[in-house]
Amino acid sequence: MDQLGVRLSPSVLAYCDELKPELGVSSTADVMREIVSQLQNWFDLPGYMAERLQQEMAARRLNIIEYVQEALAQRYDALRDERRERRR
């Protein structure tokens, strides 16, 4: 990702590492490729949903990379909290 000038937050990388077994891959890069492939689905969204996504990103002043990182970090935090709850 450095070649593209994109830096990933530690929480995103941790989330990617956690997803490796679930996705059946062995590297963080493979998980990132899967995530990027999911972005294609965003471009296939019906117009009204794509517009809503764009408005949310604009309101929060996030570009698409920042938005994806934030969404992944939130998902990682939710999974981590869920696992903590199960252990109790």
Secondary structure as UniProt FT lines:
FT   HELIX           2..4
FT   HELIX           10..23
FT   HELIX           28..43
FT   HELIX           47..59
FT   TURN            60..61
FT   HELIX           64..87
//
